């Protein structure tokens, strides 16, 4: 279109099976917990970037499994914009459609898990210098979801408390994405395609490694090297470095990342992690260039 597209007050997705897209800025740095029920803040800083993620004591921190929900909504928005349709950060959707979009089952407990993911994404605060212009050049904490509406149906008297309420899967839900998230889609250069098979990955570190590889490897001769310590810091993992190393080795052994392979050289403080595009010819450990730049988690639904 030659004229600027107007923004709707409310966007209702038409496609429930869009091509998947992820936010580039959240793919290689720890904005999300790799474990369930985390309350400890995530803090990451290098010379150019700082990230602080704090959890809500009631709901806990948004997890990397919760992020599948954002991937689904972002992908629906991107698909609509590619079709030159008007969109909005305020989205109304059928929860059944969103669960299908992100490869989840549609049984009763899945709607409870979806609602819990929405609450965590709304109640986790982020402060970052990444795209500070989207925060008007100020330190301004935000949540990935600004607010939401989840229709409820009661299994008891309304006054009996929140645990008697059930999310209603038969009515439309509504969320409002933060402008920090929405603007990345609008600008197009803030998103990156991901493999549908990503949604089937179970482990938190496994999901983190795929997203890191998807951002880092393309454009770098089909391979990328990073020290284990730096990768560990970027992941924001709550576990010890030793445990993180064991899980990366197990992922390498199982070769589970869609489109990418993982190799590790060395151990402990000196360990290096190599990431390769799957079609890159196999290299033995002795053939790995020396100067190239730069046990799985249990399944936790949402």
N, C-alpha and C positions, 0 to 999 in steps of 0.2 A: 504494500500500500504506500502511496506517496504522502498521504496525510497521516498525522499522528493518531494512533488508536486511543480512544477514550477509555477511561477506567470505569468499570461498573461498580455499583455499590455492593453487589452480591454476585458471585460467580457460581454457577451450577455446572459442573463438568458433564460433558456429553460422552467422552471416551472413558471406559473403565479398564482398558488394556493399552495404555499409552506406552511408547518407548521410554524406558527408564532413564532418568536424569538425576544427578546428585550435585550438591553444591561444592564447588572446587575448594572454597576456603575452609571447609569442614572435613576434608578428606585426609589430610596428612598431619593434623594437629589435634590434640585431645580436647574436644568440646563435649565428649560424651563418656559416660562410665562404661567400662568393659565388664563390670560385674553388677549383680543385682543388689538393691537396697543400700547403695553407697551414700554416705552422708559427708565424708571427708572431701573438702574442696579440691578441685583440680587447679593447679597453678603451673603455667608454662611461660617461659620468657627466654628470648634470645636477643640479639642485637637490634632486631627490627620489629619483633612481634611480642606482644604479651597477651595472655589469655587467663582469665580467672572465671571458674565455673563453681557456683555454690548451690547446694541442694536445699530443698525444703524438708524440714524435720518430719512432716506428716507423710509426704509422698515419696521422698527420696529423690535422687538425681536422675535426670533423663539418661537412658542407656542407649547403646548402639543398636539394640533391637527396636527400641522406640523410634529410632530415626527412620526405620523403614516406612513409617507412617508419613513422615515429611517427604521422603523420596516419592511416595505415591502421589501426594498432593502437588508437589513441584512438577512431577511428570505430567499430570493432568493439565496444569496451567500451561506448561510449555507446549503441549500438543495443541491446545486451543489457540495459543498465540501463533503457532506455525500455520494454523488454518485461518489466521487473520480474524479471530474472534476476540471480543472484549473480555477482559479478565479483571479480577480483583483479589486482594489478599484475603478478603472475607469469602469463605467457601462454604457452600451447603452441599452435602453429599449423603448418599445412602451408605450406612456403615457396611452393609453387605458388599457393595461395589468396591469400597476401599480395601476390605479384606481380600477380595479376589485379586485386586490390583497388586497387592504386596505378597501374594502367594500364601495366604493364611487360610486355615479352615474356617467354616462359618457356623460352628456349633455354639451353644449358649455361652460357654466360658470364654470364647474368643471375643465376644462383645464386651465382657467385663475387662479382659486384658487390653482391648483397644481403648476403652474409656480410661483405664489406669495410665496408659501411655500418653493420652491427651493431657491428663492432669499433670504428669511429670514434666512433659514438654512445656507446659504453661507455668509451672512453678519452679523451674530451674532458671537461675539468673546467670547471665553471661556478661562479662565486661571485657572488651578486647580493643586493641588498636587496629585490628584488621578492618578495612573499609570504615575507618573512623569518620569519613565524610558522610556516611549514611546515618551517623549519630550527631550530625551538625557540628562536628569537630569538638565534641565534648565527651567527657567520661560519662556515659549514660548506659547503665545496665539494661538489658532487655531479656526477654524470653523468646524462644523460637515460636511459640504460640502466644499471642497477646491475650486472647480470651476465647471462650468456647461456650456452646450450648449443647447439652446432651439430654434429650428427652428421657424422662424417667417413668417407670411404672412401679407401683408399690406392691410388695408382698405382705405388707402389714399396714398398720395405721401410719399416716404421714408423720405423726409426731413421735414415732418410735426411734428416730435417728437415721443417719445415712446408710447404715448397714441393712436396712429393710428395703432400700431402693435398688432397682435394677435398671441398667441402661436399656432403653427401648430400641430393639433392632428394626422395628417396623416403621419408624418415623425417621425423618432426615435429621442429621446432626449438622452442627455448624462450628467452624473454627475460623479465627482470624490470624493469619500468619504475621509475624513481625515484618516490618519493611526491610529489615536487614536480610531476611530470607527472600522475600518477594522481589526485591530489587535485583538480586542475583539472577533470577529467572528472566526478568524484564530485559536486562542488559545482554542476555544470551552468553556473553563471555564469562559469566560467573557459574556456569553449569557444565557438566561433562556426562556423556553417555556411560552407562554401566551395563554389565551383563545381567540378563534376567536370572541367571544361576546364582548371582550374589544373594538373592533372597533366600536361597536354600542353605546357605552357610550357617552353621549352628553356633560356633564358638565366637566369643567376643574378640579375641586376638586374631582369629581367622578372618573375621569381617574387617577388622582394622587393617590387617595386612593387605587384603585385596584392595581396599580403598586407597591405601598409601601407594601401592604398586600402580593402580590405575592412573593416579595423578603423576607419579614420579617417572615411570618407565618410558611412556611414549615420548618421542622426540630426543631420546638419549641413547641412540643406537641399539634399542631393544633391551637394554640392561641398565641397572642402577645399583650402586653400592652405598651402604650407610653403616656406620658403626652400630653394634648392638645397643650400646649405652645411649646413643642419640635416638635410636628408634624407640627404646624403652621410655625415654623422657617424653617423646612426642606422643606416645600412646596414652600417657596418664595412668598407666596400670597401677592398681593398689598393691599388687603382689611384689615379691622380692625379684631382683634382677635374675637370680638363679632360676626361679620358677618361670619367668618370662622367657628365658633362654630355652628351657626345656620344651615349652609349648611351641616356640618358633621351630625348633628342631623337629618336633613331631609333625607340624604342618608341612615342613619340607619333606619329611619321609613319606607322608601320605599323599602329597601332591594334590591338594584339594582346591587350590585357588583357580577359578575359571579364567583361562587366558594367560595365566602367569605361573612361573615356577619360583621357588625359594631355595636358596643354598646358603649355608652358613660355614664360614671358615674360622678356625680358632675357637677359643672359649673364654668365658669370663670377661675381664676388662678389655681384652684384645680382640674379641670376636667381631667379625664383619658379616653383614647380611647382604647377600646379592639377590636381586630381583630381576627375572628375565621374562620377556614375552614368550609365550608357550612355543611359538614357531621358531625361536632362536635355536640354532644348532646346539646340541648338548656339549658342555665343556666339563672336563674332569676338574677336580679341585686343583691339580697342579697346573692346569691350563688357564685358570682364572687370572685375568690381568691384575697386576699388583697395584696399579695406580688409576684405575677407572674412577672418575669423579662420582663424587658424592654417594605333653598329654593334653589335647583340645579342651576348651571350656565345656562344661555341661550346657546343654541347650536350655536357654532361659527365654520363654516366649515373652516378648516385650519386656 
